[in-house]
Amino acid sequence: MNDLYGFRQGVDFARQMILDAPRNLSPKPIIENLMRSLGNKPPAQQEGIKSVIYLLENADDIQAVRDKG
């Protein structure tokens, strides 16, 4: 990965989207919104967002993920 700044921007974008989501929203719609956002992001940011999607898909408790934000 040669664009660490862009990667971090992608992670920050995804993190903010998670934090802004209603508390009672399940992970699936959040993941779908993140997937849709990939289309207009540079490759490095896409990789950052994909890393967060991976964590969401494998998280046991979405609230724990949000609390870490």
N, CA, C and O atoms as a Tripos MOL2 file, in Angstrom:
@<TRIPOS>MOLECULE
protein
  276   275    69     0     0
PROTEIN
NO_CHARGES

@<TRIPOS>ATOM
      1 N           0.8610   -1.1750    0.0000 N.3       1 MET1
      2 CA          0.0000    0.0000    0.0000 C.3       1 MET1
      3 C           0.9040    1.2340    0.0000 C.2       1 MET1
      4 O           1.7200    1.4250    0.9020 O.2       1 MET1
      5 N           0.7440    2.0470   -1.0110 N.am      2 ASN2
      6 CA          1.6290    3.2010   -1.1310 C.3       2 ASN2
      7 C           0.9480    4.5180   -0.7570 C.2       2 ASN2
      8 O           1.5890    5.5680   -0.7940 O.2       2 ASN2
      9 N          -0.3250    4.4830   -0.4000 N.am      3 ASP3
     10 CA         -1.0280    5.7170   -0.0460 C.3       3 ASP3
     11 C          -1.6870    5.5530    1.3190 C.2       3 ASP3
     12 O          -2.9050    5.4140    1.4270 O.2       3 ASP3
     13 N          -0.8580    5.5720    2.3540 N.am      4 LEU4
     14 CA         -1.3590    5.3760    3.7110 C.3       4 LEU4
     15 C          -2.3180    6.4920    4.1090 C.2       4 LEU4
     16 O          -3.2920    6.2420    4.8200 O.2       4 LEU4
     17 N          -2.0600    7.7130    3.6660 N.am      5 TYR5
     18 CA         -2.9510    8.8270    3.9830 C.3       5 TYR5
     19 C          -4.3520    8.5760    3.4160 C.2       5 TYR5
     20 O          -5.3470    8.7660    4.1160 O.2       5 TYR5
     21 N          -4.4320    8.1550    2.1650 N.am      6 GLY6
     22 CA         -5.7200    7.8600    1.5330 C.3       6 GLY6
     23 C          -6.4240    6.7010    2.2290 C.2       6 GLY6
     24 O          -7.6390    6.7340    2.4230 O.2       6 GLY6
     25 N          -5.6690    5.6880    2.6020 N.am      7 PHE7
     26 CA         -6.2290    4.5450    3.3300 C.3       7 PHE7
     27 C          -6.8610    5.0220    4.6330 C.2       7 PHE7
     28 O          -7.9820    4.6390    4.9700 O.2       7 PHE7
     29 N          -6.1360    5.8530    5.3520 N.am      8 ARG8
     30 CA         -6.6600    6.3660    6.6310 C.3       8 ARG8
     31 C          -7.8870    7.2360    6.4190 C.2       8 ARG8
     32 O          -8.8070    7.2180    7.2370 O.2       8 ARG8
     33 N          -7.9120    7.9930    5.3360 N.am      9 GLN9
     34 CA         -9.1020    8.7930    5.0260 C.3       9 GLN9
     35 C         -10.3110    7.8850    4.8130 C.2       9 GLN9
     36 O         -11.4150    8.1960    5.2580 O.2       9 GLN9
     37 N         -10.0950    6.7630    4.1310 N.am     10 GLY10
     38 CA        -11.1680    5.8050    3.9120 C.3      10 GLY10
     39 C         -11.6660    5.2100    5.2200 C.2      10 GLY10
     40 O         -12.8710    5.0700    5.4240 O.2      10 GLY10
     41 N         -10.7450    4.8640    6.1010 N.am     11 VAL11
     42 CA        -11.1180    4.3280    7.4180 C.3      11 VAL11
     43 C         -11.8920    5.3760    8.2070 C.2      11 VAL11
     44 O         -12.9080    5.0640    8.8280 O.2      11 VAL11
     45 N         -11.4160    6.6090    8.1860 N.am     12 ASP12
     46 CA        -12.0970    7.6840    8.9080 C.3      12 ASP12
     47 C         -13.5050    7.9350    8.3540 C.2      12 ASP12
     48 O         -14.4490    8.1630    9.1120 O.2      12 ASP12
     49 N         -13.6300    7.8900    7.0320 N.am     13 PHE13
     50 CA        -14.9350    8.0680    6.4030 C.3      13 PHE13
     51 C         -15.8980    6.9720    6.8730 C.2      13 PHE13
     52 O         -17.0270    7.2600    7.2700 O.2      13 PHE13
     53 N         -15.4480    5.7270    6.8260 N.am     14 ALA14
     54 CA        -16.2930    4.6040    7.2300 C.3      14 ALA14
     55 C         -16.6300    4.6940    8.7160 C.2      14 ALA14
     56 O         -17.7660    4.4400    9.1160 O.2      14 ALA14
     57 N         -15.6620    5.0470    9.5120 N.am     15 ARG15
     58 CA        -15.8740    5.1790   10.9570 C.3      15 ARG15
     59 C         -16.9420    6.2300   11.2440 C.2      15 ARG15
     60 O         -17.8190    6.0190   12.0820 O.2      15 ARG15
     61 N         -16.8660    7.3620   10.5480 N.am     16 GLN16
     62 CA        -17.8500    8.4190   10.7580 C.3      16 GLN16
     63 C         -19.2350    7.9690   10.3150 C.2      16 GLN16
     64 O         -20.2310    8.3050   10.9560 O.2      16 GLN16
     65 N         -19.3060    7.2160    9.2300 N.am     17 MET17
     66 CA        -20.5980    6.7110    8.7680 C.3      17 MET17
     67 C         -21.2160    5.7790    9.8170 C.2      17 MET17
     68 O         -22.4250    5.8130   10.0460 O.2      17 MET17
     69 N         -20.3960    4.9630   10.4420 N.am     18 ILE18
     70 CA        -20.8820    4.0610   11.4900 C.3      18 ILE18
     71 C         -21.3720    4.8690   12.6890 C.2      18 ILE18
     72 O         -22.4420    4.5940   13.2320 O.2      18 ILE18
     73 N         -20.6000    5.8520   13.0930 N.am     19 LEU19
     74 CA        -20.9710    6.6520   14.2590 C.3      19 LEU19
     75 C         -22.2260    7.4800   14.0100 C.2      19 LEU19
     76 O         -22.9870    7.7430   14.9420 O.2      19 LEU19
     77 N         -22.4510    7.8940   12.7680 N.am     20 ASP20
     78 CA        -23.6200    8.7080   12.4350 C.3      20 ASP20
     79 C         -24.8870    7.8840   12.2210 C.2      20 ASP20
     80 O         -25.9830    8.4430   12.1750 O.2      20 ASP20
     81 N         -24.7540    6.5730   12.0920 N.am     21 ALA21
     82 CA        -25.9140    5.7050   11.8660 C.3      21 ALA21
     83 C         -26.7620    5.6300   13.1380 C.2      21 ALA21
     84 O         -26.2370    5.6780   14.2500 O.2      21 ALA21
     85 N         -28.0750    5.5120   12.9580 N.am     22 PRO22
     86 CA        -28.9300    5.3490   14.1370 C.3      22 PRO22
     87 C         -28.4990    4.1330   14.9600 C.2      22 PRO22
     88 O         -28.0840    3.1160   14.4060 O.2      22 PRO22
     89 N         -28.5980    4.2440   16.2500 N.am     23 ARG23
     90 CA        -28.1220    3.1910   17.1630 C.3      23 ARG23
     91 C         -28.8480    1.8660   16.9830 C.2      23 ARG23
     92 O         -28.2840    0.8080   17.2610 O.2      23 ARG23
     93 N         -30.0930    1.9140   16.5190 N.am     24 ASN24
     94 CA        -30.8530    0.6690   16.3800 C.3      24 ASN24
     95 C         -30.7090    0.0390   14.9970 C.2      24 ASN24
     96 O         -31.3860   -0.9430   14.6930 O.2      24 ASN24
     97 N         -29.8450    0.5870   14.1670 N.am     25 LEU25
     98 CA        -29.6320    0.0760   12.8190 C.3      25 LEU25
     99 C         -28.7140   -1.1330   12.8610 C.2      25 LEU25
    100 O         -27.6700   -1.1100   13.5130 O.2      25 LEU25
    101 N         -29.1070   -2.1820   12.1670 N.am     26 SER26
    102 CA        -28.2680   -3.3870   12.1290 C.3      26 SER26
    103 C         -27.0620   -3.1460   11.2190 C.2      26 SER26
    104 O         -27.0470   -2.1840   10.4510 O.2      26 SER26
    105 N         -26.0650   -4.0060   11.3010 N.am     27 PRO27
    106 CA        -24.8610   -3.8220   10.4710 C.3      27 PRO27
    107 C         -25.1160   -3.8990    8.9680 C.2      27 PRO27
    108 O         -24.4170   -3.2430    8.1960 O.2      27 PRO27
    109 N         -26.0980   -4.6830    8.5400 N.am     28 LYS28
    110 CA        -26.3080   -4.9000    7.1070 C.3      28 LYS28
    111 C         -26.5250   -3.5940    6.3280 C.2      28 LYS28
    112 O         -25.8480   -3.3850    5.3210 O.2      28 LYS28
    113 N         -27.4470   -2.6990    6.7530 N.am     29 PRO29
    114 CA        -27.6070   -1.4510    5.9920 C.3      29 PRO29
    115 C         -26.3650   -0.5590    6.0280 C.2      29 PRO29
    116 O         -26.0870    0.1560    5.0650 O.2      29 PRO29
    117 N         -25.6350   -0.5990    7.1110 N.am     30 ILE30
    118 CA        -24.4070    0.1920    7.1930 C.3      30 ILE30
    119 C         -23.3870   -0.3390    6.1820 C.2      30 ILE30
    120 O         -22.7440    0.4350    5.4730 O.2      30 ILE30
    121 N         -23.2480   -1.6470    6.1260 N.am     31 ILE31
    122 CA        -22.3280   -2.2700    5.1680 C.3      31 ILE31
    123 C         -22.7590   -1.9360    3.7430 C.2      31 ILE31
    124 O         -21.9190   -1.6210    2.9000 O.2      31 ILE31
    125 N         -24.0660   -2.0030    3.4670 N.am     32 GLU32
    126 CA        -24.5620   -1.6800    2.1280 C.3      32 GLU32
    127 C         -24.2340   -0.2280    1.7560 C.2      32 GLU32
    128 O         -23.8280    0.0460    0.6260 O.2      32 GLU32
    129 N         -24.4110    0.6980    2.7040 N.am     33 ASN33
    130 CA        -24.0780    2.1050    2.4390 C.3      33 ASN33
    131 C         -22.5860    2.2800    2.1840 C.2      33 ASN33
    132 O         -22.1870    3.0400    1.3010 O.2      33 ASN33
    133 N         -21.7720    1.5840    2.9490 N.am     34 LEU34
    134 CA        -20.3250    1.6670    2.7390 C.3      34 LEU34
    135 C         -19.9410    1.1060    1.3740 C.2      34 LEU34
    136 O         -19.0770    1.6590    0.6940 O.2      34 LEU34
    137 N         -20.5790    0.0100    0.9740 N.am     35 MET35
    138 CA        -20.2870   -0.5800   -0.3390 C.3      35 MET35
    139 C         -20.6560    0.3990   -1.4560 C.2      35 MET35
    140 O         -19.9250    0.5340   -2.4370 O.2      35 MET35
    141 N         -21.7860    1.0740   -1.3010 N.am     36 ARG36
    142 CA        -22.1970    2.0590   -2.3140 C.3      36 ARG36
    143 C         -21.2200    3.2290   -2.3860 C.2      36 ARG36
    144 O         -21.0070    3.7980   -3.4560 O.2      36 ARG36
    145 N         -20.6380    3.5790   -1.2710 N.am     37 SER37
    146 CA        -19.7290    4.7270   -1.2460 C.3      37 SER37
    147 C         -18.4050    4.4400   -1.9530 C.2      37 SER37
    148 O         -17.6650    5.3700   -2.2730 O.2      37 SER37
    149 N         -18.0990    3.1800   -2.1980 N.am     38 LEU38
    150 CA        -16.8240    2.8240   -2.8240 C.3      38 LEU38
    151 C         -16.6910    3.3900   -4.2390 C.2      38 LEU38
    152 O         -15.5840    3.6780   -4.6940 O.2      38 LEU38
    153 N         -17.8090    3.5470   -4.9270 N.am     39 GLY39
    154 CA        -17.7860    3.9480   -6.3270 C.3      39 GLY39
    155 C         -17.1630    5.3050   -6.5990 C.2      39 GLY39
    156 O         -16.6200    5.5300   -7.6810 O.2      39 GLY39
    157 N         -17.2330    6.2030   -5.6430 N.am     40 ASN40
    158 CA        -16.7200    7.5560   -5.9060 C.3      40 ASN40
    159 C         -15.4990    7.8940   -5.0570 C.2      40 ASN40
    160 O         -15.2310    9.0650   -4.7880 O.2      40 ASN40
    161 N         -14.7690    6.8800   -4.6410 N.am     41 LYS41
    162 CA        -13.5710    7.1000   -3.8190 C.3      41 LYS41
    163 C         -12.3300    6.6260   -4.5730 C.2      41 LYS41
    164 O         -12.4010    5.6840   -5.3610 O.2      41 LYS41
    165 N         -11.1970    7.2790   -4.3300 N.am     42 PRO42
    166 CA         -9.9320    6.8190   -4.9230 C.3      42 PRO42
    167 C          -9.5660    5.4300   -4.3780 C.2      42 PRO42
    168 O         -10.0530    5.0380   -3.3180 O.2      42 PRO42
    169 N          -8.7270    4.6970   -5.0820 N.am     43 PRO43
    170 CA         -8.3890    3.3220   -4.6870 C.3      43 PRO43
    171 C          -7.9050    3.1680   -3.2450 C.2      43 PRO43
    172 O          -8.3160    2.2290   -2.5640 O.2      43 PRO43
    173 N          -7.0580    4.0510   -2.7730 N.am     44 ALA44
    174 CA         -6.5380    3.9120   -1.4060 C.3      44 ALA44
    175 C          -7.6590    4.0780   -0.3770 C.2      44 ALA44
    176 O          -7.7060    3.3590    0.6210 O.2      44 ALA44
    177 N          -8.5550    5.0260   -0.6280 N.am     45 GLN45
    178 CA         -9.6850    5.2070    0.2780 C.3      45 GLN45
    179 C         -10.6210    4.0020    0.2200 C.2      45 GLN45
    180 O         -11.1730    3.5920    1.2410 O.2      45 GLN45
    181 N         -10.7960    3.4390   -0.9640 N.am     46 GLN46
    182 CA        -11.6130    2.2350   -1.0940 C.3      46 GLN46
    183 C         -11.0580    1.1090   -0.2210 C.2      46 GLN46
    184 O         -11.8150    0.3910    0.4330 O.2      46 GLN46
    185 N          -9.7550    0.9630   -0.2180 N.am     47 GLU47
    186 CA         -9.1340   -0.0890    0.6000 C.3      47 GLU47
    187 C          -9.3810    0.1510    2.0850 C.2      47 GLU47
    188 O          -9.6170   -0.7980    2.8330 O.2      47 GLU47
    189 N          -9.3290    1.4010    2.5170 N.am     48 GLY48
    190 CA         -9.6100    1.7190    3.9120 C.3      48 GLY48
    191 C         -11.0470    1.3820    4.2790 C.2      48 GLY48
    192 O         -11.3080    0.8240    5.3450 O.2      48 GLY48
    193 N         -11.9770    1.7230    3.3940 N.am     49 ILE49
    194 CA        -13.3890    1.4320    3.6300 C.3      49 ILE49
    195 C         -13.6130   -0.0760    3.6390 C.2      49 ILE49
    196 O         -14.3560   -0.5920    4.4750 O.2      49 ILE49
    197 N         -12.9760   -0.7800    2.7140 N.am     50 LYS50
    198 CA        -13.1180   -2.2360    2.6650 C.3      50 LYS50
    199 C         -12.5970   -2.8980    3.9360 C.2      50 LYS50
    200 O         -13.1390   -3.9130    4.3740 O.2      50 LYS50
    201 N         -11.5600   -2.3340    4.5230 N.am     51 SER51
    202 CA        -11.0380   -2.9090    5.7640 C.3      51 SER51
    203 C         -12.0490   -2.7760    6.8940 C.2      51 SER51
    204 O         -12.1650   -3.6640    7.7380 O.2      51 SER51
    205 N         -12.7810   -1.6610    6.9090 N.am     52 VAL52
    206 CA        -13.8180   -1.4670    7.9260 C.3      52 VAL52
    207 C         -15.0020   -2.3860    7.6450 C.2      52 VAL52
    208 O         -15.5840   -2.9500    8.5720 O.2      52 VAL52
    209 N         -15.3600   -2.5380    6.3790 N.am     53 ILE53
    210 CA        -16.4440   -3.4640    6.0170 C.3      53 ILE53
    211 C         -16.0980   -4.8680    6.4990 C.2      53 ILE53
    212 O         -16.9470   -5.5640    7.0570 O.2      53 ILE53
    213 N         -14.8660   -5.2790    6.2880 N.am     54 TYR54
    214 CA        -14.4280   -6.5980    6.7460 C.3      54 TYR54
    215 C         -14.6270   -6.7320    8.2580 C.2      54 TYR54
    216 O         -15.1290   -7.7500    8.7340 O.2      54 TYR54
    217 N         -14.2350   -5.7110    9.0010 N.am     55 LEU55
    218 CA        -14.4010   -5.7580   10.4560 C.3      55 LEU55
    219 C         -15.8710   -5.8380   10.8450 C.2      55 LEU55
    220 O         -16.2330   -6.5790   11.7600 O.2      55 LEU55
    221 N         -16.7150   -5.0840   10.1600 N.am     56 LEU56
    222 CA        -18.1510   -5.1130   10.4560 C.3      56 LEU56
    223 C         -18.7480   -6.4780   10.1600 C.2      56 LEU56
    224 O         -19.5590   -6.9960   10.9280 O.2      56 LEU56
    225 N         -18.3400   -7.0510    9.0410 N.am     57 GLU57
    226 CA        -18.8820   -8.3570    8.6650 C.3      57 GLU57
    227 C         -18.4670   -9.4480    9.6430 C.2      57 GLU57
    228 O         -19.1440  -10.4680    9.7690 O.2      57 GLU57
    229 N         -17.3650   -9.2310   10.3260 N.am     58 ASN58
    230 CA        -16.8560  -10.2470   11.2420 C.3      58 ASN58
    231 C         -16.9930   -9.8600   12.7150 C.2      58 ASN58
    232 O         -16.4680  -10.5460   13.5920 O.2      58 ASN58
    233 N         -17.6950   -8.7680   12.9810 N.am     59 ALA59
    234 CA        -17.8660   -8.3190   14.3630 C.3      59 ALA59
    235 C         -18.9850   -9.1200   15.0340 C.2      59 ALA59
    236 O         -20.0360   -9.3570   14.4410 O.2      59 ALA59
    237 N         -18.7450   -9.5220   16.2540 N.am     60 ASP60
    238 CA        -19.7670  -10.2270   17.0140 C.3      60 ASP60
    239 C         -20.8200   -9.2570   17.5470 C.2      60 ASP60
    240 O         -21.9940   -9.6070   17.6680 O.2      60 ASP60
    241 N         -20.3950   -8.0580   17.8570 N.am     61 ASP61
    242 CA        -21.2880   -7.0910   18.4810 C.3      61 ASP61
    243 C         -21.0490   -5.7150   17.8740 C.2      61 ASP61
    244 O         -20.0080   -5.1020   18.1090 O.2      61 ASP61
    245 N         -22.0090   -5.2320   17.0960 N.am     62 ILE62
    246 CA        -21.8530   -3.9450   16.4200 C.3      62 ILE62
    247 C         -21.6880   -2.8070   17.4300 C.2      62 ILE62
    248 O         -20.9880   -1.8330   17.1550 O.2      62 ILE62
    249 N         -22.3260   -2.9250   18.5860 N.am     63 GLN63
    250 CA        -22.2150   -1.8790   19.5880 C.3      63 GLN63
    251 C         -20.7680   -1.7660   20.0780 C.2      63 GLN63
    252 O         -20.2880   -0.6600   20.3240 O.2      63 GLN63
    253 N         -20.0800   -2.8750   20.2190 N.am     64 ALA64
    254 CA        -18.6880   -2.8460   20.6410 C.3      64 ALA64
    255 C         -17.8280   -2.1170   19.6130 C.2      64 ALA64
    256 O         -16.9070   -1.3850   19.9750 O.2      64 ALA64
    257 N         -18.1320   -2.3210   18.3250 N.am     65 VAL65
    258 CA        -17.3970   -1.6340   17.2600 C.3      65 VAL65
    259 C         -17.6540   -0.1380   17.3640 C.2      65 VAL65
    260 O         -16.7240    0.6580   17.2370 O.2      65 VAL65
    261 N         -18.8870    0.2510   17.5920 N.am     66 ARG66
    262 CA        -19.2230    1.6730   17.6960 C.3      66 ARG66
    263 C         -18.5560    2.2970   18.9170 C.2      66 ARG66
    264 O         -18.0670    3.4240   18.8470 O.2      66 ARG66
    265 N         -18.5320    1.5840   20.0170 N.am     67 ASP67
    266 CA        -17.9520    2.1280   21.2480 C.3      67 ASP67
    267 C         -16.4570    2.3870   21.1100 C.2      67 ASP67
    268 O         -15.9110    3.2590   21.7860 O.2      67 ASP67
    269 N         -15.7910    1.6300   20.2320 N.am     68 LYS68
    270 CA        -14.3510    1.8380   20.0250 C.3      68 LYS68
    271 C         -14.0970    3.1110   19.2270 C.2      68 LYS68
    272 O         -12.9930    3.6540   19.2680 O.2      68 LYS68
    273 N         -15.1060    3.5960   18.5010 N.am     69 GLY69
    274 CA        -14.9680    4.7860   17.6570 C.3      69 GLY69
    275 C         -14.7940    5.9950   18.4860 C.2      69 GLY69
    276 O         -14.6610    7.0960   17.9520 O.2      69 GLY69
@<TRIPOS>BOND
     1     1     2 1
     2     2     3 1
     3     3     4 2
     4     3     5 am
     5     5     6 1
     6     6     7 1
     7     7     8 2
     8     7     9 am
     9     9    10 1
    10    10    11 1
    11    11    12 2
    12    11    13 am
    13    13    14 1
    14    14    15 1
    15    15    16 2
    16    15    17 am
    17    17    18 1
    18    18    19 1
    19    19    20 2
    20    19    21 am
    21    21    22 1
    22    22    23 1
    23    23    24 2
    24    23    25 am
    25    25    26 1
    26    26    27 1
    27    27    28 2
    28    27    29 am
    29    29    30 1
    30    30    31 1
    31    31    32 2
    32    31    33 am
    33    33    34 1
    34    34    35 1
    35    35    36 2
    36    35    37 am
    37    37    38 1
    38    38    39 1
    39    39    40 2
    40    39    41 am
    41    41    42 1
    42    42    43 1
    43    43    44 2
    44    43    45 am
    45    45    46 1
    46    46    47 1
    47    47    48 2
    48    47    49 am
    49    49    50 1
    50    50    51 1
    51    51    52 2
    52    51    53 am
    53    53    54 1
    54    54    55 1
    55    55    56 2
    56    55    57 am
    57    57    58 1
    58    58    59 1
    59    59    60 2
    60    59    61 am
    61    61    62 1
    62    62    63 1
    63    63    64 2
    64    63    65 am
    65    65    66 1
    66    66    67 1
    67    67    68 2
    68    67    69 am
    69    69    70 1
    70    70    71 1
    71    71    72 2
    72    71    73 am
    73    73    74 1
    74    74    75 1
    75    75    76 2
    76    75    77 am
    77    77    78 1
    78    78    79 1
    79    79    80 2
    80    79    81 am
    81    81    82 1
    82    82    83 1
    83    83    84 2
    84    83    85 am
    85    85    86 1
    86    86    87 1
    87    87    88 2
    88    87    89 am
    89    89    90 1
    90    90    91 1
    91    91    92 2
    92    91    93 am
    93    93    94 1
    94    94    95 1
    95    95    96 2
    96    95    97 am
    97    97    98 1
    98    98    99 1
    99    99   100 2
   100    99   101 am
   101   101   102 1
   102   102   103 1
   103   103   104 2
   104   103   105 am
   105   105   106 1
   106   106   107 1
   107   107   108 2
   108   107   109 am
   109   109   110 1
   110   110   111 1
   111   111   112 2
   112   111   113 am
   113   113   114 1
   114   114   115 1
   115   115   116 2
   116   115   117 am
   117   117   118 1
   118   118   119 1
   119   119   120 2
   120   119   121 am
   121   121   122 1
   122   122   123 1
   123   123   124 2
   124   123   125 am
   125   125   126 1
   126   126   127 1
   127   127   128 2
   128   127   129 am
   129   129   130 1
   130   130   131 1
   131   131   132 2
   132   131   133 am
   133   133   134 1
   134   134   135 1
   135   135   136 2
   136   135   137 am
   137   137   138 1
   138   138   139 1
   139   139   140 2
   140   139   141 am
   141   141   142 1
   142   142   143 1
   143   143   144 2
   144   143   145 am
   145   145   146 1
   146   146   147 1
   147   147   148 2
   148   147   149 am
   149   149   150 1
   150   150   151 1
   151   151   152 2
   152   151   153 am
   153   153   154 1
   154   154   155 1
   155   155   156 2
   156   155   157 am
   157   157   158 1
   158   158   159 1
   159   159   160 2
   160   159   161 am
   161   161   162 1
   162   162   163 1
   163   163   164 2
   164   163   165 am
   165   165   166 1
   166   166   167 1
   167   167   168 2
   168   167   169 am
   169   169   170 1
   170   170   171 1
   171   171   172 2
   172   171   173 am
   173   173   174 1
   174   174   175 1
   175   175   176 2
   176   175   177 am
   177   177   178 1
   178   178   179 1
   179   179   180 2
   180   179   181 am
   181   181   182 1
   182   182   183 1
   183   183   184 2
   184   183   185 am
   185   185   186 1
   186   186   187 1
   187   187   188 2
   188   187   189 am
   189   189   190 1
   190   190   191 1
   191   191   192 2
   192   191   193 am
   193   193   194 1
   194   194   195 1
   195   195   196 2
   196   195   197 am
   197   197   198 1
   198   198   199 1
   199   199   200 2
   200   199   201 am
   201   201   202 1
   202   202   203 1
   203   203   204 2
   204   203   205 am
   205   205   206 1
   206   206   207 1
   207   207   208 2
   208   207   209 am
   209   209   210 1
   210   210   211 1
   211   211   212 2
   212   211   213 am
   213   213   214 1
   214   214   215 1
   215   215   216 2
   216   215   217 am
   217   217   218 1
   218   218   219 1
   219   219   220 2
   220   219   221 am
   221   221   222 1
   222   222   223 1
   223   223   224 2
   224   223   225 am
   225   225   226 1
   226   226   227 1
   227   227   228 2
   228   227   229 am
   229   229   230 1
   230   230   231 1
   231   231   232 2
   232   231   233 am
   233   233   234 1
   234   234   235 1
   235   235   236 2
   236   235   237 am
   237   237   238 1
   238   238   239 1
   239   239   240 2
   240   239   241 am
   241   241   242 1
   242   242   243 1
   243   243   244 2
   244   243   245 am
   245   245   246 1
   246   246   247 1
   247   247   248 2
   248   247   249 am
   249   249   250 1
   250   250   251 1
   251   251   252 2
   252   251   253 am
   253   253   254 1
   254   254   255 1
   255   255   256 2
   256   255   257 am
   257   257   258 1
   258   258   259 1
   259   259   260 2
   260   259   261 am
   261   261   262 1
   262   262   263 1
   263   263   264 2
   264   263   265 am
   265   265   266 1
   266   266   267 1
   267   267   268 2
   268   267   269 am
   269   269   270 1
   270   270   271 1
   271   271   272 2
   272   271   273 am
   273   273   274 1
   274   274   275 1
   275   275   276 2
@<TRIPOS>SUBSTRUCTURE
     1 MET1         2 RESIDUE 1 A MET
     2 ASN2         6 RESIDUE 1 A ASN
     3 ASP3        10 RESIDUE 1 A ASP
     4 LEU4        14 RESIDUE 1 A LEU
     5 TYR5        18 RESIDUE 1 A TYR
     6 GLY6        22 RESIDUE 1 A GLY
     7 PHE7        26 RESIDUE 1 A PHE
     8 ARG8        30 RESIDUE 1 A ARG
     9 GLN9        34 RESIDUE 1 A GLN
    10 GLY10       38 RESIDUE 1 A GLY
    11 VAL11       42 RESIDUE 1 A VAL
    12 ASP12       46 RESIDUE 1 A ASP
    13 PHE13       50 RESIDUE 1 A PHE
    14 ALA14       54 RESIDUE 1 A ALA
    15 ARG15       58 RESIDUE 1 A ARG
    16 GLN16       62 RESIDUE 1 A GLN
    17 MET17       66 RESIDUE 1 A MET
    18 ILE18       70 RESIDUE 1 A ILE
    19 LEU19       74 RESIDUE 1 A LEU
    20 ASP20       78 RESIDUE 1 A ASP
    21 ALA21       82 RESIDUE 1 A ALA
    22 PRO22       86 RESIDUE 1 A PRO
    23 ARG23       90 RESIDUE 1 A ARG
    24 ASN24       94 RESIDUE 1 A ASN
    25 LEU25       98 RESIDUE 1 A LEU
    26 SER26      102 RESIDUE 1 A SER
    27 PRO27      106 RESIDUE 1 A PRO
    28 LYS28      110 RESIDUE 1 A LYS
    29 PRO29      114 RESIDUE 1 A PRO
    30 ILE30      118 RESIDUE 1 A ILE
    31 ILE31      122 RESIDUE 1 A ILE
    32 GLU32      126 RESIDUE 1 A GLU
    33 ASN33      130 RESIDUE 1 A ASN
    34 LEU34      134 RESIDUE 1 A LEU
    35 MET35      138 RESIDUE 1 A MET
    36 ARG36      142 RESIDUE 1 A ARG
    37 SER37      146 RESIDUE 1 A SER
    38 LEU38      150 RESIDUE 1 A LEU
    39 GLY39      154 RESIDUE 1 A GLY
    40 ASN40      158 RESIDUE 1 A ASN
    41 LYS41      162 RESIDUE 1 A LYS
    42 PRO42      166 RESIDUE 1 A PRO
    43 PRO43      170 RESIDUE 1 A PRO
    44 ALA44      174 RESIDUE 1 A ALA
    45 GLN45      178 RESIDUE 1 A GLN
    46 GLN46      182 RESIDUE 1 A GLN
    47 GLU47      186 RESIDUE 1 A GLU
    48 GLY48      190 RESIDUE 1 A GLY
    49 ILE49      194 RESIDUE 1 A ILE
    50 LYS50      198 RESIDUE 1 A LYS
    51 SER51      202 RESIDUE 1 A SER
    52 VAL52      206 RESIDUE 1 A VAL
    53 ILE53      210 RESIDUE 1 A ILE
    54 TYR54      214 RESIDUE 1 A TYR
    55 LEU55      218 RESIDUE 1 A LEU
    56 LEU56      222 RESIDUE 1 A LEU
    57 GLU57      226 RESIDUE 1 A GLU
    58 ASN58      230 RESIDUE 1 A ASN
    59 ALA59      234 RESIDUE 1 A ALA
    60 ASP60      238 RESIDUE 1 A ASP
    61 ASP61      242 RESIDUE 1 A ASP
    62 ILE62      246 RESIDUE 1 A ILE
    63 GLN63      250 RESIDUE 1 A GLN
    64 ALA64      254 RESIDUE 1 A ALA
    65 VAL65      258 RESIDUE 1 A VAL
    66 ARG66      262 RESIDUE 1 A ARG
    67 ASP67      266 RESIDUE 1 A ASP
    68 LYS68      270 RESIDUE 1 A LYS
    69 GLY69      274 RESIDUE 1 A GLY
